[in-house]
Amino acid sequence: MWTLASDVDGTLTGDRDALDRLAARLCNSRAQGNLFLILSTGRRLAQVLEGLAEEGLPDPDAVVCQVGTEIYPSPLSEDSRPMPAWRERLLAEYSREEALSFLEGIEGLALQPEVFNTELKTSCFLDECPDPEGAAAEIRRRVLPHADRYQVVWSSAADLDILPASSGKGKAIRFLVELRDLDPQRVVVAGDTGSGYVTLTYRCEGDTLLLLPNTLIGVGSESSGNLALGDYDGDGDLDLALAGMSASGRVARIYANDGDGGFTWDTSQSLTGVSDASLAWGDVDQDGDLDLLLAGDDGEMRITTLYENDPLGTLAVDAGTALTGLAGGAAAWRIGTATETSTCS
């Protein structure tokens, strides 16, 4: 059996004749037991039901709603309730009262209507703020120390959501695949991630890519998210440096490889978060371990910082090395030295 997880707006919608033909084929595949269909959308359940009745959306086996904070198994109705296992997982890390506290004192902020605010989704409008971008940045700053439990999604220069860190369309789809014991090598995803960023890892087995169950922070390609692999802790496997603009703001993190394809955030490393990021590992001091070059925009200025690996597995700013701050560049190492080439004017 194959699993198809599809976005709705702009993916299935837009051409009713084509959608009707596709829906018929999907219905036939489901009836033959060859397809598990997931609709993944930012819509509310009521809007999905309306789409099924009036827009010709295909009947699904499950729906991921409200930016990945709710999952509804079929059959669907107005009385359907979110899947308890997913709800309880997210509630374990999320407090709506605390989420609301991040919004206090923001001039011009207005909460969105009640139907868009749930126990797992705190949503507001910022378009009436004197400086909407500045207001969003301030909320991200408040949330950042709690990034293990919350994420911020800022979109359309007006809408801001505070969601559980473990929520999201991609994570909800993965949850369903594991819960229903579906074949992870037979999952097709269609659409966009306009309501959130994702970073996924795959293992190549022959001619097949197998999705791995890692939880990495997502960074957006339009803000030049970047990554670099290198064995910073000297244990013989490749670790991951990841930087860029996430749903919670600018980030830069180190993920340690557990040796079996799993990556764990090394919270002991303190790196400056940047957008328009470039990263490169290299042994700048030729002491046998990998140091890290990081460049990008930290929100106030362009920076280029060298992190020295000393002692092994501990990255600290090399205050004795002054480099020109750049953003949107490309970092590279040559014979123990780093080269940063700007692509920006």
Secondary structure, DSSP 4 states (H G I P E B T S, - for coil): -EEEEE--TTTT-S-HHHHHHHHHHHHHHHHTT-EEEEEE-SS-HHHHHHIIIII-PPPPSEEEEGGGTEEEESSP-TT----HHHHHHHHTT--HHHHHHTTTT-TT-EEPPGGG-BTTBEEEE-TTSSSHHHHHHHHHHHHGGGTTTEEEEEETTTEEEEEETT-SHHHHHHHHHHHTT--GGGEEEES--TT---B--EEEETTEEEE----B----GGGT-EEEEE-TTSSSS-EEEEEEEETTEEEEEEEEE-SSS-EEE-TT-----BEEEEEEEE-TT-SSS-EEEEEEE-SSSEEEEEEEE-STT-EEE-TT------SS-EEEEETTEEEEE----
